[in-house]
Amino acid sequence: MSRPVVVVEPGQGHRVGNVEFLARTADTPYFNLGIVVLRPGQGVERHVHEAEDDSFLVLDGTLSVTIGDDREVAARAGTFVLIPDGTPHALANRGPEDVRILNVHAPGGFDRRIGLR
């Protein structure tokens, strides 16, 4: 059975908090794609994804990514970061402007774990 083509116009994705999902598990089992906005001072505490890669392309601002216990990367616009499954990581916006990132989780399922059905 083939799946339908998905076209999402700007701002028309499925939202959960500060994440706008453009590709959901309902669309494809292979990955989730979303745009995440972190306001100044916002972040995501240290966490681990088992059996799922997490990646970011920074669109605007500078994203602080803590990898493991102590490696910190200041990922400015245009930077791509791939966090392999099982790797502890945290995200933060330590700057004065919003950070916008394109976020891919592979395989799919992340959207459902944070409340999208």
Secondary structure, DSSP 8 states (H G I E B T S, - for coil): ---------TT-SEEETTEEEEE-TTT-SS-EEEEEEE-TT-EEEEE--TT-EEEEEEEESEEEEEETTTEEEEEETT-EEEE-TT--EEEE--SSS-EEEEEEEESS-HHHHTT--
